[in-house]
Amino acid sequence: MRVGVTYDLRAEYLAQGFGAEETAEFDSEITIDAISAALGELGHKPVRVGNVRRLAERLVGGERFDCVFNICEGLKGVAREAQVPALLEAYDVPYVFSDPLTLSLCLDKAMAKRVVRDAGIRTAEFVVVEDPQDVLGLSLSFPLFAKPVAEGSGKGIAAASLIEDRADLERVVSELLQRFCQPVLVETYLPGREFTVGVTGTGIEAEVLGVVEVALNENADAYGYGYENKERCDVNVVYTLVDDAEASAAAEVALSAWRVLRCRDGGRVDIRNDAGGRPSFMEVNPLAGLNPEHSDLVFIAGFKGMAYRDLIGRIMDSFLKRHPELAVAAYSAG
């Protein structure tokens, strides 16, 4: 198949004057090279497209693809991850990974938590703060944890995110509201183990790829699995493949959330335990990073003995199950 590859190249945005944190979710040439090479090894013809504007130009110009491998994070708005899928649907072009509804829902952490909570999946108690005055009537018990409601790559998570009293709460919430210009998610702090769960597949066929425990070492310079530690995960973070009882419970919660949120093809779900060792849903990443040297989903695959090409192949297999007409054509051509 002729597979368009859509992405936000970090170097392009940095060259335009955007900052390192603003572009943290965007991809490097290493990632685009790796995806393109894997698609080629799988027998497809990758075509590098770029971001949503480049895609729009090519579609308006009449260019078409058999499908698109989409990892665009988008730059502006709470629905930014949905922009490419929505455009592709308008042009009736099939694409890998989740649809606009799921991507918009999952980027808003509070909305995602409401949906999984309604489905009976455990998640920490929370409130959404849109104005500094909102904290005055907050009734959650301390300690609390605060972060922007619609950011990825650990943005806004640092030592100050763990809040012990109301004075700290007022200060941290005000700072986050001003800095990120979006509501703040304030939730009951979960002091237990933290896991990230790799998932591949869609719906009833979705399955857990592996469960990795995330822990900080002595080099970590900020609290939690936040921006600074993710940027320097090679020296700040210890990843351990685990399969004990708590990991199995985390996997069950993750898979349930993945299905309830209708995520597709591949991604990650973050889980954290409470003081009693019970797992709670934190958030899901339906557009998980695919940097071959730096991304959690790739780490999980590697721990399970899966080569990068095979991870991309597993994601493509899920996509082709959703599009049997393309699967027939692809395998006939092969």
C-alpha positions as CSV (number, residue, x, y, z in Angstrom):
1,M,0.0,0.0,0.0
2,R,0.9,3.6,-0.5
3,V,1.0,4.8,3.1
4,G,1.1,8.5,3.9
5,V,2.9,9.3,7.1
6,T,1.6,12.4,9.0
7,Y,3.6,13.9,11.9
8,D,4.7,17.1,13.6
9,L,8.4,17.5,13.2
10,R,9.9,19.0,16.3
11,A,12.8,20.6,14.5
12,E,10.5,22.6,12.2
13,Y,8.6,24.1,15.1
14,L,11.8,24.9,17.0
15,A,13.1,26.7,13.9
16,Q,9.9,28.8,13.9
17,G,10.7,30.0,17.4
18,F,8.6,27.7,19.5
19,G,10.1,26.6,22.8
20,A,11.4,23.2,23.9
21,E,8.4,22.5,26.2
22,E,5.9,23.7,23.6
23,T,7.3,21.1,21.2
24,A,7.8,18.3,23.6
25,E,5.1,16.1,22.1
26,F,6.4,16.4,18.5
27,D,8.6,13.9,16.8
28,S,12.2,13.8,15.6
29,E,13.7,12.7,12.3
30,I,14.8,9.5,14.0
31,T,11.2,8.6,14.7
32,I,10.0,9.4,11.1
33,D,12.9,7.5,9.7
34,A,12.2,4.5,11.9
35,I,8.5,4.4,11.0
36,S,9.1,4.8,7.3
37,A,11.8,2.1,7.3
38,A,9.5,-0.3,9.2
39,L,6.6,0.3,6.8
40,G,9.0,-0.3,3.9
41,E,10.2,-3.6,5.5
42,L,6.5,-4.6,5.9
43,G,6.1,-4.3,2.1
44,H,4.4,-0.9,2.0
45,K,5.5,2.4,0.3
46,P,5.8,5.1,2.9
47,V,5.2,8.7,1.7
48,R,6.3,11.4,4.1
49,V,3.6,14.1,4.4
50,G,4.2,16.2,7.5
51,N,1.7,18.1,9.6
52,V,-2.0,18.9,9.1
53,R,-1.3,21.9,6.8
54,R,1.0,19.9,4.6
55,L,-1.7,17.1,4.5
56,A,-4.4,19.7,3.6
57,E,-2.3,21.1,0.7
58,R,-1.7,17.6,-0.8
59,L,-5.3,16.5,-0.5
60,V,-6.6,19.7,-2.0
61,G,-4.1,19.3,-4.7
62,G,-5.6,15.9,-5.6
63,E,-3.0,13.5,-4.1
64,R,-4.4,10.4,-2.4
65,F,-3.1,7.6,-0.3
66,D,-4.3,4.0,0.3
67,C,-4.1,4.9,4.0
68,V,-2.3,7.2,6.4
69,F,-0.1,6.3,9.4
70,N,-1.0,9.3,11.6
71,I,1.1,10.4,14.6
72,C,0.2,14.2,14.4
73,E,-0.1,15.7,17.8
74,G,-1.3,19.1,16.6
75,L,-0.3,22.5,17.8
76,K,-3.4,24.4,19.0
77,G,-6.6,23.6,20.8
78,V,-8.0,20.8,23.0
79,A,-9.0,19.0,19.8
80,R,-5.6,19.3,18.2
81,E,-4.9,15.6,18.0
82,A,-8.2,15.1,16.1
83,Q,-7.4,17.5,13.3
84,V,-5.7,15.1,11.0
85,P,-8.2,12.2,11.4
86,A,-11.1,14.6,10.9
87,L,-9.5,15.9,7.6
88,L,-8.8,12.3,6.5
89,E,-12.4,11.4,7.1
90,A,-13.6,14.3,5.1
91,Y,-11.6,12.9,2.2
92,D,-12.5,9.3,2.9
93,V,-8.9,8.2,3.5
94,P,-8.5,5.4,6.1
95,Y,-5.9,6.0,8.8
96,V,-4.1,4.2,11.6
97,F,-4.9,4.9,15.3
98,S,-7.9,6.4,16.9
99,D,-10.7,8.6,15.5
100,P,-11.4,12.3,16.2
101,L,-13.9,11.7,19.0
102,T,-11.5,9.4,21.0
103,L,-8.5,11.6,20.4
104,S,-10.3,14.7,21.6
105,L,-11.8,12.9,24.6
106,C,-8.6,11.4,25.7
107,L,-6.6,14.6,25.5
108,D,-8.9,16.1,28.0
109,K,-7.9,14.1,31.1
110,A,-11.0,15.0,33.1
111,M,-13.4,14.1,30.3
112,A,-11.7,10.7,29.9
113,K,-11.8,10.1,33.7
114,R,-15.6,10.9,33.7
115,V,-16.2,8.3,31.0
116,V,-14.2,5.6,32.6
117,R,-15.6,6.4,36.0
118,D,-19.1,6.1,34.5
119,A,-18.1,2.6,33.2
120,G,-17.2,1.5,36.7
121,I,-13.4,1.8,36.3
122,R,-11.6,3.1,39.3
123,T,-10.0,6.5,39.0
124,A,-8.9,9.0,41.7
125,E,-11.5,11.6,42.9
126,F,-11.0,14.9,41.1
127,V,-12.2,18.3,40.3
128,V,-11.5,20.6,37.4
129,V,-10.5,24.1,38.3
130,E,-11.1,26.9,35.7
131,D,-10.6,29.9,37.9
132,P,-8.5,30.4,41.1
133,Q,-11.7,31.0,43.0
134,D,-12.8,27.5,42.3
135,V,-10.4,26.1,44.9
136,L,-12.3,27.8,47.8
137,G,-15.0,25.2,47.9
138,L,-12.9,22.2,47.0
139,S,-13.6,19.3,49.4
140,L,-11.0,16.7,48.4
141,S,-8.7,15.5,51.1
142,F,-5.0,16.3,51.0
143,P,-2.5,15.5,49.7
144,L,-3.6,16.3,46.1
145,F,-2.0,16.3,42.7
146,A,-2.5,19.1,40.1
147,K,-1.7,19.2,36.4
148,P,-3.0,20.9,33.2
149,V,-6.1,19.1,32.0
150,A,-5.1,18.8,28.3
151,E,-1.3,18.4,28.0
152,G,1.0,15.5,27.2
153,S,4.7,14.6,27.7
154,G,4.4,15.4,31.4
155,K,4.0,19.2,30.8
156,G,3.2,21.0,34.0
157,I,4.1,18.2,36.3
158,A,6.9,18.9,38.7
159,A,7.7,18.9,42.4
160,A,5.0,21.5,43.1
161,S,2.3,19.2,41.6
162,L,2.1,17.3,44.9
163,I,0.1,19.6,47.1
164,E,0.0,19.2,50.9
165,D,-2.2,22.2,52.0
166,R,-4.7,24.8,50.8
167,A,-2.1,27.6,50.5
168,D,0.0,25.4,48.1
169,L,-3.2,24.5,46.2
170,E,-4.1,28.1,45.6
171,R,-0.6,29.0,44.5
172,V,0.0,26.0,42.2
173,V,-3.4,26.2,40.6
174,S,-3.0,29.9,39.9
175,E,0.4,29.3,38.4
176,L,-0.8,26.5,36.1
177,L,-3.8,28.4,35.0
178,Q,-1.7,31.4,34.0
179,R,1.1,29.3,32.4
180,F,-1.0,26.9,30.3
181,C,-4.2,28.9,29.7
182,Q,-6.4,25.9,30.3
183,P,-8.2,24.3,33.3
184,V,-6.3,22.4,35.9
185,L,-7.1,18.9,37.0
186,V,-6.8,18.5,40.7
187,E,-7.1,14.9,42.0
188,T,-6.6,12.9,45.1
189,Y,-2.9,11.8,45.3
190,L,-2.2,8.1,44.7
191,P,0.9,7.1,46.7
192,G,1.4,3.6,45.2
193,R,3.3,2.1,42.4
194,E,3.0,3.6,38.9
195,F,2.6,1.6,35.7
196,T,2.4,2.3,32.0
197,V,0.6,-0.4,30.1
198,G,1.1,-1.0,26.4
199,V,-2.0,-2.0,24.5
200,T,-2.4,-3.1,20.9
201,G,-5.5,-3.9,18.9
202,T,-9.1,-2.6,18.9
203,G,-12.2,-3.4,20.8
204,I,-12.6,-7.0,21.9
205,E,-9.4,-7.9,20.0
206,A,-7.3,-5.4,22.0
207,E,-4.7,-7.0,24.3
208,V,-2.0,-6.0,26.7
209,L,1.4,-5.9,25.2
210,G,3.2,-5.6,28.5
211,V,3.2,-3.7,31.9
212,V,6.2,-1.6,32.9
213,E,6.7,-0.1,36.3
214,V,7.9,3.5,36.2
215,A,10.2,4.7,39.1
216,L,12.4,7.6,39.5
217,N,16.1,7.3,40.6
218,E,18.4,9.6,42.5
219,N,19.1,11.6,39.3
220,A,15.5,12.8,39.0
221,D,15.2,16.5,39.4
222,A,11.4,16.9,39.6
223,Y,8.6,15.0,41.3
224,G,6.6,12.5,39.3
225,Y,6.8,11.3,35.7
226,G,6.8,14.9,34.4
227,Y,8.3,16.8,31.6
228,E,11.9,17.1,32.9
229,N,12.1,13.4,33.8
230,K,10.6,12.3,30.5
231,E,13.0,14.5,28.5
232,R,15.9,12.8,30.4
233,C,14.3,9.4,31.0
234,D,17.6,7.6,30.2
235,V,19.2,8.9,33.4
236,N,16.2,9.9,35.5
237,V,13.8,7.0,35.2
238,V,14.0,3.2,35.8
239,Y,11.6,1.1,33.7
240,T,11.0,-2.5,34.9
241,L,8.9,-5.1,33.1
242,V,6.6,-6.6,35.8
243,D,4.1,-9.4,35.9
244,D,3.1,-9.7,39.6
245,A,-0.4,-9.5,41.0
246,E,-0.5,-5.7,41.1
247,A,0.8,-5.5,37.5
248,S,-1.9,-7.9,36.4
249,A,-4.6,-5.8,38.1
250,A,-3.2,-2.7,36.4
251,A,-3.3,-4.5,33.1
252,E,-7.0,-5.3,33.6
253,V,-7.9,-1.7,34.4
254,A,-5.9,-0.5,31.4
255,L,-7.5,-2.8,29.0
256,S,-11.0,-2.0,30.3
257,A,-10.3,1.8,29.9
258,W,-8.8,1.2,26.4
259,R,-12.0,-0.5,25.3
260,V,-14.4,1.9,27.0
261,L,-12.7,4.9,25.3
262,R,-12.7,3.1,22.0
263,C,-9.0,3.5,21.4
264,R,-7.6,1.7,18.3
265,D,-4.5,-0.1,17.1
266,G,-1.9,0.7,19.7
267,G,-1.0,3.0,22.6
268,R,-0.5,3.3,26.3
269,V,-2.6,3.6,29.5
270,D,-1.1,5.0,32.7
271,I,-2.1,3.5,36.0
272,R,-1.2,4.3,39.6
273,N,-2.0,2.4,42.8
274,D,-3.6,3.9,45.9
275,A,-2.2,3.2,49.4
276,G,-4.0,-0.2,49.5
277,G,-2.4,-1.3,46.2
278,R,-5.5,-0.9,44.2
279,P,-5.0,0.4,40.6
280,S,-6.6,3.5,39.3
281,F,-6.8,4.9,35.8
282,M,-4.8,8.1,35.3
283,E,-4.8,8.7,31.6
284,V,-4.5,7.1,28.2
285,N,-2.3,8.0,25.3
286,P,-3.9,6.8,22.1
287,L,-1.1,8.4,20.1
288,A,1.8,7.0,22.0
289,G,5.4,8.1,21.1
290,L,7.2,5.8,18.7
291,N,10.7,7.1,19.0
292,P,12.9,3.9,18.8
293,E,15.2,5.1,21.5
294,H,13.0,7.2,23.8
295,S,9.4,6.1,23.9
296,D,7.6,4.0,26.5
297,L,5.6,1.9,24.1
298,V,8.8,0.9,22.3
299,F,10.4,0.2,25.6
300,I,7.6,-2.2,26.5
301,A,7.8,-3.9,23.2
302,G,11.6,-4.3,23.6
303,F,11.2,-5.8,27.0
304,K,8.9,-8.3,25.5
305,G,11.4,-9.2,22.9
306,M,9.6,-7.5,20.0
307,A,11.6,-5.7,17.4
308,Y,10.6,-2.2,16.3
309,R,9.4,-3.4,12.9
310,D,7.3,-6.0,14.5
311,L,5.6,-3.4,16.8
312,I,4.7,-1.3,13.7
313,G,3.5,-4.5,12.0
314,R,1.3,-5.4,15.0
315,I,-0.2,-1.9,14.8
316,M,-0.7,-2.2,11.1
317,D,-2.3,-5.6,11.5
318,S,-4.9,-4.1,13.9
319,F,-5.6,-1.4,11.4
320,L,-6.0,-3.8,8.5
321,K,-8.5,-5.9,10.5
322,R,-10.6,-2.8,10.6
323,H,-10.2,-2.4,6.9
324,P,-10.4,-5.9,5.3
325,E,-10.7,-4.4,1.9
326,L,-7.2,-2.9,2.2
327,A,-5.9,-6.1,3.8
328,V,-6.9,-8.1,0.7
329,A,-5.3,-5.6,-1.6
330,A,-2.2,-5.4,0.5
331,Y,-1.6,-9.1,0.8
332,S,-2.5,-9.7,-2.8
333,A,0.0,-7.2,-3.9
334,G,2.6,-8.8,-1.6
